[in-house]
Amino acid sequence: MMTTEDEGLAELKDKMSTAISILHWELADMLGHVSVRTPDRKHLLLRFLRAPIDPSIPEDDVLTFDYDGNWVSGRREPGRADTKAKGPGLELYFHTYPYKAREDVGAVIHVHPMMVVALTATGKKICAFQHRQKFGKGVPVTPWLWGSSAEDAERATKAMGESCAVIIEGHGAIVTGKTLEEACINTVQLERAAKMIMLAGSLGEVKPVPDAAVERFQSIVEPSRSGPKRPVAEWRFYETMIKRGERWRVL
């Protein structure tokens, strides 16, 4: 019989699979990874977006680490990423540092969103646009960093501050959330905001949603969306589609 802890871990692993499916479809990125705190908050679980090269390792294999980056369990790529988890291909520090810096971070996603990186390459930034009011104060941007360096991860985390994300020039983004659902949807919205800004910019001057409108929106909507167990509406939409074996249109 499964314990409550086992059930919690199984639920998290199932959500990781859903998040990866959403990110595959929305970002077409195979090189990122998704992590989430364990229910007891003593460790983090991590999965790659890409399938393992070794066919003997299950695609849904999950790695477990402590917050210092020490490997606890999981079979993924034993020659590169599990022995003390300091291999250059993992960018593990991009996950551990946000958890150590902020108690409110329950999940971390590191990906390489094409439109986000392209937008910042022009010197432009993400702003509040359509219903992406979460980015009303902008998303911090940092010069190019590499996640296998603790120093680089520390810089990225400091640059993120209290934002839900930080963009690394010429590289990608680190996106957080209180829950895995929230981190996943924040990542999707970040890329969509970049797409919309680039599309609007090709037609004329981009006019962000005014600060007053963003504040008004947040004062009305955000309180009703509080609570760590409340499913994110967009997540539920994607989750339902995935379970049906259906796909949605991506701009």
N, C-alpha and C positions, 0 to 999 in steps of 0.2 A: 504494500500500500504506500502511495506517495505521501510524503509529509507536506505540510504547508509550504515549507521552504522549497522543496522539490517542485511543487506546483507553481510557485512564483518564478523559479528559474525556467521552467518549461514554457511559461507564458511569455517571459522576456525573450527567449530564443525564438519563439513563434513570431513575436513582433519584429525581431531582427530580420527574419526572412521576409516579412511583409515590407519593411522599410527598404530592404535591398531591392525588392521587385519594383517598388515605386521609384527609387533612385535610378535604377537601370533604365526604366522607361522614360523618365523625365530628363535625365542628364546624359545618358549613353556613356557613362564613365565606368570603366572597369577597375581603376587603380585606387579607388578610395577605400575607406573602412568606416564601420559603424560601431560605436561602443555605448554601453549603458552600465550604470551602477547595479550591483547585485541587490536583492531585496534587503540584505543586512547592511548594505553600503560599505562593506569591508573590502570589496574587490570590484573590478570592472570586467565585463565580458566584451570581447571584440571579435568582429567578423569582417573579413575582406569582402569587397564587392565582387571580385573575380573568383572563379572556381579554382581550387588547388591544382597545381600541375601534376602532383602525384595522384594517380587514379585510385590508389588504395585509401586515400583520405576522403571521407564524406564531404560533399559540397557544403553541408551545413555545419561543419566542424567549427566549434566556438573556442577561442582562446580565453583563458582567465589570467589576469594579472593583478598584482597589488598596485598601489598608487605610486610606488617607486619604480615601476616598470619591471618587476621581477615576475618571471613566468611561473604560473601555478599549475595550469592544466591545459590540455588541448594538443592536437597532433599536427597542426598546420605547419608545413615547411620546416621540419626540425633542423635543417642545416642552415637556415637563415634567420628565422624569426622567433623561435621559442626558447633558445638557450639564453636566459637572462633578458631576452626580448630587446636586445640593443642593435639588432641587424639593421643595415642601412635601408632596406626596402620597406620597413614597417611604419616609420614616422610615428612611433608610439608616443613620443613626448607630446605631440600635438593633442593627444588624448589625456595623458596623465596630468598635465599642468592645469588645464581648466578645472578639473575635479578638485585638485588640491587648493586652487585659488578661490573657488566659489562653491559654497555649500548648496546653492540653489541649482547648480548644474547637475542634472540627472542623466544626461546623455550627450554624447559628442559625435559629430560626423565630420570627417575630413574628406573632401572631394575636390574635383578639378573642373568646376562648371565653365563650359566654354564661353558663354556670353558674359559671365561675370568677369572672367579674366580679360576678355577682349575689351569690355567697357573700361576697365581700370587702365588698360594699356594706352587709352587715349587721354588719360588724366581726368576722366569723368568719374563720378561716384554714384552709388545707389542712393536714391532719395524716396520719399513717400510718393507713391504712384498708384492710382486706382485703389484697391483695397489692401495694398501693402503698407498700411500706416505704421506697422511695426518698425519700419525703417525711416520714420519721420525725422529722427535725429541723425540720419546718415549711418553708414556702416564704416567703421574704421578700416583704413588701408595701410599696410605695412610694406616696406621694401622686401624683395625676394628673400625667403628663408627656407631652410631645409629641416624637416621635422625630426631627423635622427640626431640632431644636436639639441641638448638640453637648453643651451643658451638661446637658440633660435626659438624654441617653444616658449621659453620664458618671455622673450620679446613679444611674441605673438599674443600671449595671454595678457600681458600688460597693455598692449595696444587695444585689445578687445574691451578691456574695462568692464563696464556693466552692460555692454551691448550683447546681443545674442549671437553675434558673428564678427569675424574679422576676415578681411580679404588680403591675400598675399600676392603682391604683384608678380605676374609671370608664372604663378604657381597654381593657386587654388583658394580654397576657403576653409575655415574652421567654423562650424555652426553648432550651437548648443540649444538645449531646451530643458525644461524642468522634467519632461518625460521624453521617451524615445519618439512618441507620436509627434510631440511639439517640435523636437529637433529636426525630424524628417520634413515636416510641413514648412518649417522655417527655411530649410535648404531649398525646397521646391519654390517657395515664394521669392527667395533671393535670386534664383536664376530667372524666374519669370519677370521679376522687376527689371533685371538687366535687359532682357529681351524687349520689354515694352519701352524702356528708355531709349534703347538703340533704334527701335522702329520709329518712335516719335521724333527722335533727333534727326532722322533722315528726311523728315517732312518739315521740320522747323524747330523753333526754340522749345525746349522741354520746360514745362512749368510744373514744378512739384506741387503737391497738395499743400495749401498754406498751413503753417504751424498751428494756427487757431483751430482749423478743421481737424487736424490730427489730434490735438488735445481734447477736443469735443468728442471725437470718435472714441478715444481711449477711455474717457470718463463714463461713457454710456455703455460701451460694449465690453471692455476688459473686465469690469467687476463681475459681469454675468458669466464670464468664461473662467473664473478662478476655480481652484480646486484641482489637485494633482490627479484625481481619478476621472475627471470629466473627459470623455473622448473628444478628440478634435474632429469637427464636422468634416473637414476635408479628408482626414485620415480614414474616417469611416466610409466615405465615398469610395476612395481608392481600394480600401480593404475589401469592400463588397464586390467591386469590379474584379479584383484579383481572384477571389473565391469563385466567381462565376466563370472565370477563364476569359474575361473580356478585357479590352484595352480602351484607353481613352485617347482623344486627339491631343497632340502636343504641338503648340505653336512653333 
